[in-house]
Every structure is written in structure tokens, then in C-alpha cells.
Amino acid sequence: MAEDEGPVRVDSWIWSVRLLKTRSLASAACRAGHVRVNDDRAKPAQAVRPGDEVRLKYDGRERVVVVTRLIRKRVGAEVAVQCYTDHSPPPPPREAVAPAAVRDRGTGRPTKRDRREIERLRGS
């Protein structure tokens, strides 16, 4: 584990604890204003310290985490979870409605492949 003294860049820390898949995505999120540290917009090079609250809006969801440990290099998921305390709201429920099988009029009888696809969509 690469645990160092002193501050760490926010984009590097977000990537290291696996909140985003790549560091370039983390930097882009900071530049777009989707990352806040202690309720202030964060630039990619802003330093984070233990106790800071990091808010990340990504993929239609908001993650709220409090930094508990600083790391500079990407680590496994089990170790990454120990580096922050998650205060995120629960994710929105997925829609329980299955997509309806819609066929165009006049296309005739469904083939065996079409029928299997319809049954798969219905959950049968």
C-alpha cells in the first residue's frame, strides 16, 4: 500500500479508491464541477486530507464520502473501502417494469428465435 504523509490530489484519490474507473474521468469530473470537497468546487489538483467530505456526481447518482485514509496508488476494492466512510444516499430503484415486446404490424408470425426473445423479455 502506498500510504504517504501529506495531501493527495483529489482526482488521484477518487481514482485510487475506485469511485471512478480512470484518473482522466476523475479529472474531467472535477473540471466539469461534479466534484465538491467540503462544499466547495474542486479542481483536479486540489488537496484532500483525512476528514474532508468529497461529493461526486456521476452517472445520475451522487456519492458522498468522508476521507479516512490517504492513498496515492490504486488498490484492491477491499482496501479501497477502508479509505473512506460512505454517506451516500441509496441508489434509486431500478424500474421493475420489463420492456414490452413490440412487433410491427404485418411482419407475420414470430419465428422461433423471436418467440424465445419475447419469452426472455417477459421472464418466462
C-alpha positions as CSV (number, residue, x, y, z in Angstrom):
1,M,0.0,0.0,0.0
2,A,1.3,3.4,-0.9
3,E,0.3,5.4,2.1
4,D,2.1,8.7,2.3
5,E,2.3,11.7,4.6
6,G,0.8,15.0,3.3
7,P,-2.0,15.9,1.0
8,V,-3.1,13.9,-2.1
9,R,-4.7,15.3,-5.3
10,V,-8.5,14.9,-5.3
11,D,-8.6,13.4,-8.8
12,S,-5.9,10.9,-7.9
13,W,-7.6,9.9,-4.6
14,I,-11.0,9.4,-6.3
15,W,-9.4,7.1,-8.8
16,S,-7.3,5.3,-6.1
17,V,-10.4,4.4,-4.0
18,R,-12.3,3.3,-7.1
19,L,-15.1,5.8,-7.1
20,L,-14.3,6.3,-10.9
21,K,-12.8,3.9,-13.3
22,T,-9.9,6.1,-14.7
23,R,-8.0,9.1,-13.4
24,S,-8.9,11.0,-16.6
25,L,-12.6,10.5,-15.8
26,A,-11.9,11.9,-12.3
27,S,-10.1,14.9,-13.7
28,A,-12.9,15.6,-16.2
29,A,-15.5,15.3,-13.4
30,C,-13.5,17.9,-11.3
31,R,-13.2,20.3,-14.3
32,A,-17.0,19.9,-15.0
33,G,-17.9,20.9,-11.5
34,H,-19.2,17.4,-10.4
35,V,-16.8,17.1,-7.5
36,R,-17.0,19.1,-4.3
37,V,-14.7,19.0,-1.3
38,N,-16.2,20.4,1.9
39,D,-19.0,22.0,-0.2
40,D,-16.5,23.9,-2.5
41,R,-16.0,23.1,-6.2
42,A,-12.8,21.1,-6.5
43,K,-10.1,21.4,-9.2
44,P,-8.3,18.2,-10.1
45,A,-5.1,19.3,-8.3
46,Q,-6.9,20.3,-5.0
47,A,-5.5,18.5,-2.0
48,V,-7.6,16.3,0.2
49,R,-6.9,15.4,3.8
50,P,-8.4,12.9,6.2
51,G,-11.8,14.2,7.5
52,D,-12.6,16.0,4.2
53,E,-16.1,15.4,2.7
54,V,-16.0,14.6,-1.0
55,R,-19.2,14.8,-3.1
56,L,-19.1,13.2,-6.5
57,K,-22.0,13.4,-9.0
58,Y,-21.6,10.7,-11.7
59,D,-23.9,8.6,-13.8
60,G,-27.1,10.1,-12.4
61,R,-26.1,9.4,-8.8
62,E,-24.4,11.3,-6.0
63,R,-21.7,9.8,-3.9
64,V,-20.9,11.4,-0.5
65,V,-17.8,10.1,1.2
66,V,-15.6,11.2,4.0
67,V,-11.8,10.6,3.6
68,T,-10.4,8.4,6.4
69,R,-7.1,7.5,4.8
70,L,-5.0,8.9,2.0
71,I,-3.6,6.7,-0.7
72,R,-1.8,7.6,-3.9
73,K,-2.0,4.4,-5.9
74,R,-5.0,2.4,-7.0
75,V,-5.6,-0.6,-4.7
76,G,-8.0,-3.5,-4.5
77,A,-11.6,-3.0,-3.7
78,E,-11.3,-4.4,-0.2
79,V,-8.6,-2.0,0.7
80,A,-10.2,0.9,-1.1
81,V,-13.4,0.7,1.0
82,Q,-11.3,1.2,4.2
83,C,-10.1,4.5,2.9
84,Y,-13.4,6.3,3.2
85,T,-16.7,6.3,5.0
86,D,-19.7,6.2,2.6
87,H,-22.6,8.6,3.5
88,S,-24.2,8.3,0.0
89,P,-28.0,8.2,-0.3
90,P,-29.2,4.8,-1.5
91,P,-29.3,4.4,-5.3
92,P,-32.7,4.9,-7.0
93,P,-34.6,1.7,-7.5
94,R,-34.4,0.1,-10.9
95,E,-37.6,0.1,-12.9
96,A,-39.5,-3.1,-12.2
97,V,-41.4,-2.9,-15.5
98,A,-39.9,-5.3,-18.1
99,P,-39.6,-3.9,-21.6
100,A,-42.6,-4.9,-23.7
101,A,-42.1,-7.0,-26.8
102,V,-43.4,-4.8,-29.6
103,R,-43.7,-6.1,-33.1
104,D,-44.5,-4.2,-36.2
105,R,-47.9,-4.9,-37.8
106,G,-47.8,-7.0,-40.9
107,T,-44.5,-8.7,-40.1
108,G,-46.2,-12.1,-39.8
109,R,-45.9,-14.8,-37.3
110,P,-42.9,-14.7,-34.9
111,T,-40.1,-17.0,-35.7
112,K,-38.8,-19.4,-33.1
113,R,-35.9,-17.0,-32.4
114,D,-38.4,-14.1,-32.0
115,R,-40.6,-16.2,-29.6
116,R,-37.6,-17.1,-27.5
117,E,-36.6,-13.4,-27.3
118,I,-40.1,-12.5,-26.3
119,E,-40.1,-15.1,-23.6
120,R,-36.8,-14.0,-22.3
121,L,-38.0,-10.4,-22.0
122,R,-41.1,-11.5,-20.2
123,G,-39.1,-13.5,-17.7
124,S,-40.7,-16.9,-18.6
